[in-house]
């Protein structure tokens, strides 16, 4: 994916997510399709935390020489931060702030900065470009997940 195409995609994600969830009730946000599956609220919190982690990884690759990038245990985050008890609008606001900071970093990056690399604990050597592309794909997948969850939650819990 073209590096200059990634920035607007990432920058537009918080508003797309907001558009999907803004009118939902607390019951719809917290509804789970099954006990071991995430609710909309949990996906929002995951997006927030992933935006923070990915943002730190990208910043480290941009500023350090071949940094080690630890894995992200999403289940531990969900459990330890009790995603279901979180306030969805606050999670969405923090997600947007992390995403903005990442977009600012990527806009300021010189072209050669996209080829800087770090070592991901699970994926191995990755360039900044590869990591940014991973972020784009991750968020697009979750956007689709939120669309499906919204349809199911409004059907199960009812319209507002």
Backbone torsions as a table, in degrees:
resi	resn	phi	psi	omega
1	UNK	NA	137.9	178.9
2	UNK	-60.8	132.4	-176.4
3	UNK	-59.7	-37.9	-178.7
4	UNK	-73.8	-16.4	176.0
5	UNK	-80.8	-29.2	-177.6
6	UNK	-65.6	-38.5	-174.6
7	UNK	-62.4	-49.3	178.1
8	UNK	-65.0	-33.1	177.3
9	UNK	-62.3	-49.9	-179.9
10	UNK	-63.8	-42.5	-178.7
11	UNK	-64.4	-29.7	-179.4
12	UNK	-86.2	-10.3	-175.7
13	UNK	-62.1	-46.0	-178.9
14	UNK	-57.7	-39.0	179.7
15	UNK	-69.9	-34.1	176.3
16	UNK	-66.0	-43.3	178.2
17	UNK	-63.8	-45.6	178.6
18	UNK	-56.7	-44.6	-180.0
19	UNK	-59.7	-30.9	179.7
20	UNK	-78.0	-31.2	-169.8
21	UNK	-113.4	-10.6	-171.3
22	UNK	-58.5	-35.9	-175.0
23	UNK	-93.6	4.5	-176.7
24	UNK	-80.9	148.6	176.8
25	UNK	-79.7	166.4	176.7
26	UNK	-59.8	-39.1	179.2
27	UNK	-63.9	-39.3	178.4
28	UNK	-69.4	-40.3	178.7
29	UNK	-63.6	-35.0	-175.6
30	UNK	-91.8	-9.6	-177.8
31	UNK	-65.1	134.3	177.6
32	UNK	-113.5	137.2	177.9
33	UNK	-66.9	-27.0	176.1
34	UNK	-156.3	162.9	-175.7
35	UNK	-57.5	-36.5	-176.8
36	UNK	-96.6	12.1	178.1
37	UNK	-111.7	154.0	-176.4
38	UNK	-80.8	148.7	171.6
39	UNK	-84.2	173.7	174.8
40	UNK	-59.2	-43.9	-179.7
41	UNK	-60.3	-40.5	179.6
42	UNK	-67.8	-37.0	176.2
43	UNK	-64.9	-41.1	177.4
44	UNK	-59.7	-45.3	179.1
45	UNK	-65.0	-38.3	176.5
46	UNK	-62.6	-44.3	177.9
47	UNK	-59.8	-42.4	178.1
48	UNK	-59.3	-49.9	-176.3
49	UNK	-70.7	-37.6	176.9
50	UNK	-65.3	-37.7	177.8
51	UNK	-63.0	-37.3	177.3
52	UNK	-67.2	-49.5	-177.8
53	UNK	-63.7	-49.0	179.3
54	UNK	-62.6	-39.2	178.2
55	UNK	-60.6	-42.8	178.0
56	UNK	-65.4	-40.6	178.3
57	UNK	-61.1	-48.3	-179.4
58	UNK	-61.8	-41.9	179.6
59	UNK	-63.6	-42.4	179.8
60	UNK	-64.7	-42.8	177.9
61	UNK	-61.0	-41.2	-178.3
62	UNK	-67.2	-29.9	-170.5
63	UNK	-112.6	-16.8	-177.2
64	UNK	-115.1	161.1	176.4
65	UNK	-87.5	111.3	174.6
66	UNK	47.7	55.7	-176.5
67	UNK	-68.0	152.8	171.8
68	UNK	-83.2	131.6	-176.6
69	UNK	-116.2	103.0	-177.0
70	UNK	-63.3	153.3	177.2
71	UNK	-65.5	161.7	-178.1
72	UNK	-116.3	112.3	179.8
73	UNK	-90.1	92.0	-174.8
74	UNK	-62.9	-33.4	179.8
75	UNK	-68.9	-38.1	176.8
76	UNK	-65.3	-41.7	176.5
77	UNK	-59.8	-48.1	-178.2
78	UNK	-60.2	-42.8	-179.1
79	UNK	-70.7	-52.1	-174.2
80	UNK	-67.4	-30.7	-179.4
81	UNK	-97.8	2.0	176.6
82	UNK	45.9	64.0	-175.2
83	UNK	-51.2	-38.4	-177.3
84	UNK	-64.5	-25.0	-179.4
85	UNK	-88.6	-4.9	-177.7
86	UNK	-73.4	163.6	176.5
87	UNK	-96.3	113.6	-172.9
88	UNK	-55.9	-47.5	-179.9
89	UNK	-61.1	-34.5	178.3
90	UNK	-67.7	-40.9	178.0
91	UNK	-62.7	-42.4	-179.8
92	UNK	-65.0	-38.9	179.1
93	UNK	-64.9	-43.7	179.5
94	UNK	-67.1	-38.5	175.3
95	UNK	-57.2	-47.1	-179.5
96	UNK	-62.2	-38.0	178.8
97	UNK	-65.7	-44.9	177.8
98	UNK	-62.4	-42.5	-178.1
99	UNK	-64.4	-40.9	178.7
100	UNK	-62.1	-43.7	179.7
101	UNK	-61.5	-39.7	178.4
102	UNK	-66.2	-43.8	178.9
103	UNK	-63.2	-39.3	176.6
104	UNK	-60.5	-43.7	178.2
105	UNK	-61.2	-47.5	-177.5
106	UNK	-66.4	-36.5	178.0
107	UNK	-64.8	-35.4	-176.7
108	UNK	-82.7	-9.4	-175.3
109	UNK	-71.0	128.5	173.2
110	UNK	-68.4	157.9	-175.9
111	UNK	-53.8	-40.8	-179.2
112	UNK	-68.8	-19.5	178.0
113	UNK	-64.5	-26.3	-179.9
114	UNK	-66.6	-19.4	-179.2
115	UNK	-97.4	-1.6	174.6
116	UNK	-62.1	153.6	-173.9
117	UNK	-134.5	160.4	172.9
118	UNK	-139.2	173.2	-179.5
119	UNK	-113.8	108.6	177.8
120	UNK	-78.0	136.2	-176.4
121	UNK	-54.9	-37.2	-177.4
122	UNK	-102.2	-36.9	-174.1
123	UNK	-94.8	-11.0	-179.3
124	UNK	81.6	-153.8	-176.9
125	UNK	-61.9	129.0	178.9
126	UNK	-140.6	136.6	173.8
127	UNK	-80.0	164.8	176.2
128	UNK	-60.2	-39.6	178.3
129	UNK	-60.5	-45.8	178.9
130	UNK	-63.1	-40.0	178.6
131	UNK	-66.1	-43.1	178.8
132	UNK	-62.7	-40.3	177.4
133	UNK	-64.1	-36.6	176.2
134	UNK	-62.4	-40.6	178.9
135	UNK	-63.1	-46.4	179.0
136	UNK	-57.0	-50.2	-178.9
137	UNK	-62.8	-40.6	178.3
138	UNK	-59.2	-46.8	-176.8
139	UNK	-72.1	-36.4	176.8
140	UNK	-64.4	-39.0	176.6
141	UNK	-61.7	-43.8	-179.6
142	UNK	-70.6	-29.9	175.1
143	UNK	-62.1	-44.0	176.9
144	UNK	-64.6	-40.4	177.4
145	UNK	-59.9	-43.0	179.4
146	UNK	-64.2	-38.4	177.5
147	UNK	-60.8	-45.9	179.3
148	UNK	-64.8	-45.0	-179.8
149	UNK	-62.8	-38.8	179.9
150	UNK	-61.9	-45.7	179.5
151	UNK	-61.2	-44.3	-179.6
152	UNK	-68.3	-41.7	-178.3
153	UNK	-67.3	-40.4	179.5
154	UNK	-68.8	-32.5	177.3
155	UNK	-72.2	-39.6	-176.6
156	UNK	-76.7	-39.1	-174.1
157	UNK	-98.3	-24.5	-178.8
158	UNK	105.4	161.0	178.5
159	UNK	-74.1	159.8	-179.6
160	UNK	-70.6	NA	NA
